[in-house]
Amino acid sequence: MVEPRTPHFPSSFPASPAPARQQPGMTQIPQARPPQLSRKVTPPPTSAADQSVGPEEIEPRIPTNVIDAPTQRFYAVAVFLTIQAVKIADIAKLYTGDEGDSISELMFCFKWVAIDGLFFWFLPFMRIPWLTFSPSTTFLQIFGFFVINMCFSFKYSLVPFGSIWYSIWKTIYDRELSLSERSVKIYDITHNSSHIQGKYTVHILPEGAAMLNPDQNCYCLDDTSSSSIVLPIRINGTEPLIIQLMKADFETGELQMIDIKEKETKKLLKQAKRYEDPNLRYLQYTVKSPGLYRLTKVRDISQLDVRITQSEALVVQCPRASIQVADAKKRDRCSGDLSDLSVAIEGLAPLDIKYSRIVKDTPVMFQVSRIYTENFQSPLLSGWNKKESLLRDGTNLKWGRRETINMPLNEALSSPGDWTYAIDSVRDACGNLRSYTRESEDGERLLPKAEHLSHTFTVHGRPQASFLRCDPLNPMSLPPGRETSIQFNLDFQKGDGPYTLQYAYSPHENAEPGDKAIEPVVKDVKIKTQTSGITINEPGLYTLKSIANKYCQGDVMEPSTCLVITPPKPSVAITHENILDKCSASSVGVTIDVTLVGTAPFNLWYRLIRDGATTEVKKFVIDRTRYQATITPSTAGHYVYEFYRLDDKWNEGLILDHTKLRVEQTIKPLAGATFADNVSITRKACIEQPVEFKINLQGIGPWKLKYDLIHAGKRKHFEMKNITEPVYTIRTPSLNVGGKYGLALVTVEDVSGCQIFLDSEAKIDVRFEKPRAAFAPVDGKMSIRALEGKEVSIPLRMRGEKPWALRVRNLDFPNEPPIVQTVEESNSHLRVKNAGRYELMDVKDVAACPGTITDTAKSFEITWIERPTLRLSESAVQKREREHLYVRKDVCEGDEDAVELGFTGSPPFHAQYLRSIKVDGSTTTGRKKLEDVRAGNYVTTVRLDTSSAGQHRYEFVSIADSLYDDPKEARLPKALVLSQKVNAKPSARFADTPGKMYRYCRDAGAGDDIIPIQLTGAPPFQLQINIKHHNTGKNEIVNIPAIETNQFNFKIPPHALTLGSHSVSVLKVRDSRGCVRKTAPQDAPFVYVAVADLPTITPEETRNDYCVGDRISYSLQGSPPFVVEYVFENVVRKASSGARFSRVAPGPGNFTITGLLDSASDCKVHLQLTKIIHEIPSVRISEGTKGIHEGDQAEIHFQFFGTPPFTFTYTRSEIPRKGGKPRVMEQHSQTTDEFRYSMYASQEGTYEVTSIEDKYCSYSAKGRK
């Protein structure tokens, strides 16, 4: 509602309505509509009172025909005030009672929390109009009074609460006394908007303009008959009447004019939505056919042509794509084939397409760009420049037609599996995109595409086949009357069966691959597994012809032929020759030559018959057709060898005629000797130890044996005679030199006297030295000092062949068993955990060769490093009560004291102690606190705690140094305790309340009054009292040497008092124990002593001219409170004041102080102090809004009120949009001596005054400071 305007000068302007907050929301128009802005008006927030229910909404609990609504509200307020009055009475009783009465405080809290809570809870139940609050407001009321009642119940919390409450109250209720002795609100005086009134708005009227497709978008139409799109036409600053469009057809190039008549234009205007700018509209024109559209003419309601910004709208047919398949039913392909697909793309060229290929669930994306037909010409080939026109004179528009392009997709199908080709999206030359990818509602998977957008087929691998382990160079043998299997090497996929294998067979004997043969027999075989083969029973040439599965023809690999032959029947021929001894000319063996026919390998079985009895059956395993064997029996006798059976690869158990294959001989064995053990292995031996070898002798004893011991190129001959046993043991002498030895058998001779030369030799490897063990020194010493309880490694030095077995004993523990350790390395360590003297006992190597111990390095000593200790210095204690308990002399509270600690060990040191205190007057000891002490040397100082009086106790519980730094091992077995008494400082306080004022007049005698002082401590006391003279700012010290009691009455010396105010404070007090308490003058409690004289008044400012709202302040000297008499607005007034008299000037006029009286005497001072108060200046600007054209001017008038000259500042702000905040464009200041001022404006904006100043006062739109 707009208030009626009057010709009077208004006191204030009505508040400008709050701009509606609008939230622009983007509405997407399908393909052609510009962005639409929706406006949302947010209602202003409502306060708690606004949420209460009015009388017309809810019927009260007590009907209004019984008690009307105002009376019900009066009763509710009366009950509330009564409750609060009773509460104030209880508060007075609470604060005048005993402070220690905690029961009354608790009862007060419970009582009034319950009463206030029930009142505010019951109030909404009554449903009294305007007093029915929401549950949240009721809760806040109950909670607020709960906090207030709690603060009143705990009396000691009222001081900070009162300060906080006072600050909040001053913020809400900012009122001060004015010269009229009424409370005024400073804000209302200093922020009176009536001093600056009015604003003037100048509008620059815009020119009308129209534009088609302002966003320069490209649009497309679907193939459906109902398809249409909306072209936006932007109208700015005018209202169109007639609109004309031109359409260029892509097929014929014909230009067609489209006239939008007045009736249709009004319909479009009615449907158009308005935006933030009221002059801006978007008309939505629907088209249903493709073409190039241009806006050619717009005429407004004034029959004037509207300026048209050149723009065009390109409307084409939407792009589309599909997959073309020659044979859609063919879903199976073979590896190596071509995909044989194509993609049909339609739309505005050049086109872009994205498609995907999925092989074995692995997708691969492809993108093909700029697809167009051969000899295609289009301005879009070089990119679409939206700033250039597509419709030019003589231009061929056939490029805008829909092009149909077939893009082949022929690629080799290399990988077996499922293949899928799918079209993902297609985009035309002007950016129209059609996506064929759709997601499910939950967004977790893609929906399948239509059949024409994807094609899936299965690629099958081609099988391969070849012969396994058979080819013309390696034929397969087939004995007569037997069957065998020819295996194939097959490679195929499971699930593609059955497999058909075709082979040819040439059935003639001894066939060769190059021979001319009869027409082969072709056979087909069904194969199900990769281990399949064919069973044959005839020799010949087998050839693989083909391999195929259910879908594909396979490949025949090499070897593709297999030759099968019939092996010959095995046979054997044997010749032999006796082996004669050169010495005795008797037979000692036989050499047998064997000639074989057949297929290797052969097994030739024979029986060995000695002296007419079969002893054993043996065989020769022969891998060739010619073989020679030598048989030399070791014992004498008549031997017969009968060969009775022959086996080859294909035939077993061929029985031979053993009567024809028989060899006989009589054997007289020769003498011989061999080592019983395996001489190929070198015998390991210890130095200085003999070696034994067992010898097997052959022939007829007794024997004579010669052998040599070989070392370092030298031979030592040995001969052993009359050996009667066939097994003899050779024992060498001690081998004292290490190295390689050889024991060679030279000759042997039996009873026949024939000497047989021997060639057997055994190798001996003798160690060069005995194993040796010794301890190694550490830093040149055969000892180590180590940390107690830690494992220590004693260095060992070993010689010989590893590993070694070592025994060590601890001489300090003779009853303990020795330490047995296996040492793997020459430079090793012996790990021990006990201190003592360790001695090496013996050592052996891996062959159990005994070793030696180095005498000079067979013992090693381990000692422990001492653990750290701490001690108190002798000067640190006054007496020692018992072991580990020390007492230090007493000190005063707050005095510095420290004790010196001494350490032994390896610095730095880390000690810990427990500190506790038993406060004077207490029967219990306080909680123990753990403290740390760190020292970089052997001595450190520990500062003792003297901040609190009482019995202090320090228990040192642990000590660690740089070596023993484990916290678990640092604890002392018995704590070291130090005790000290800390005496409390004496204190002195005034018996009366600090800050008390002792008053008397200037002529009164000094020293009549006394100031009682209460002392604590051990008498006698010494006092130092400070008297500060406020008039001079000087301090005077009074020393009182001996006070024997705890109560002292201080009399101020007469010479210390002068006219004015004084403060007395105690600076220092000392008792008989030497303890002193000092207090800084600014911190010491004090009392006042005032010597009164005639009061005086002094203005705080020297000026005589003030403005309305200023504070006029004076400083008063004398004895407060003061009574000030003054005249304002011709009214004589009296005001009571403290040391400062201050009042706010509520209006213009003269203010004169006529008298002053203080509380020290009845003397009144007569004065005549006058101040002049001036009115604040005001300005009013001609109000209104004026629209002008570009280049015109508008006249603005200003009217001033006050005392010239006037200086004012005005601003020009931009015209804000709804919901927006205006921005200041420029600011100017002007000065005039007149009460009226005019100016001309030619720029658009809102003109308003921000500040005004006259000769005495000033005011700004933000208020006076």
Beta strands, then each sheet from edge to edge (+ up, - down):
strand 1: 26-27
strand 2: 36-37
strand 3: 175-177
strand 4: 183-185
strand 5: 196-197
strand 6: 200-204
strand 7: 209-212
strand 8: 218-221
strand 9: 229-236
strand 10: 240-248
strand 11: 255-260
strand 12: 280-287
strand 13: 291-300
strand 14: 307-309
strand 15: 312-317
strand 16: 320-325
strand 17: 332-334
strand 18: 341-347
strand 19: 351-359
strand 20: 362-371
strand 21: 403-409
strand 22: 417-427
strand 23: 433-435
strand 24: 454-460
strand 25: 464-467
strand 26: 476-477
strand 27: 484-491
strand 28: 499-506
strand 29: 521-527
strand 30: 533-536
strand 31: 540-548
strand 32: 555-556
strand 33: 561-565
strand 34: 571-580
strand 35: 587-597
strand 36: 602-610
strand 37: 613-622
strand 38: 626-631
strand 39: 637-647
strand 40: 654-655
strand 41: 662-667
strand 42: 672-675
strand 43: 683-685
strand 44: 692-698
strand 45: 703-711
strand 46: 714-723
strand 47: 727-731
strand 48: 739-749
strand 49: 755-757
strand 50: 761-766
strand 51: 772-775
strand 52: 783-787
strand 53: 792-799
strand 54: 804-810
strand 55: 819-823
strand 56: 827-832
strand 57: 836-844
strand 58: 852-853
strand 59: 859-865
strand 60: 869-872
strand 61: 879-882
strand 62: 885-892
strand 63: 898-904
strand 64: 909-919
strand 65: 929-935
strand 66: 939-943
strand 67: 950-960
strand 68: 971-983
strand 69: 987-990
strand 70: 997-1001
strand 71: 1010-1016
strand 72: 1021-1029
strand 73: 1035-1043
strand 74: 1047-1051
strand 75: 1060-1070
strand 76: 1076-1078
strand 77: 1086-1092
strand 78: 1096-1099
strand 79: 1105-1107
strand 80: 1111-1117
strand 81: 1122-1128
strand 82: 1131-1137
strand 83: 1140-1144
strand 84: 1149-1157
strand 85: 1164-1174
strand 86: 1178-1181
strand 87: 1184-1188
strand 88: 1194-1201
strand 89: 1206-1213
strand 90: 1224-1232
strand 91: 1236-1241
strand 92: 1245-1253
strand 93: 1258-1260
sheet 1: 1+ 2-
sheet 2: 3+ 4-
sheet 3: 5+ 86+ 88- 91+
sheet 4: 87+ 6+ 92- 89+ 90-
sheet 5: 87+ 6+ 92- 93+
sheet 6: 12+ 9- 7+ 14+
sheet 7: 8+ 15+ 13- 10+ 11-
sheet 8: 16+ 18- 21+
sheet 9: 17+ 24+ 22- 19+ 20-
sheet 10: 17+ 24+ 22- 23+
sheet 11: 30+ 27- 25+ 32+
sheet 12: 26+ 33+ 31- 28+ 29-
sheet 13: 34+ 35- 38+
sheet 14: 37+ 36- 39+ 40-
sheet 15: 37+ 36- 39+ 41-
sheet 16: 42+ 44- 47+
sheet 17: 43+ 50+ 48- 45+ 46-
sheet 18: 43+ 50+ 48- 49+
sheet 19: 56+ 53- 51+ 58+
sheet 20: 52+ 59+ 57- 54+ 55-
sheet 21: 60+ 63- 66+
sheet 22: 61+ 62- 68- 67+ 64- 65+
sheet 23: 69+ 71- 74+
sheet 24: 70+ 77+ 75- 72+ 73-
sheet 25: 70+ 77+ 75- 76+
sheet 26: 78+ 80- 83+
sheet 27: 79+ 85+ 84- 81+ 82-
end
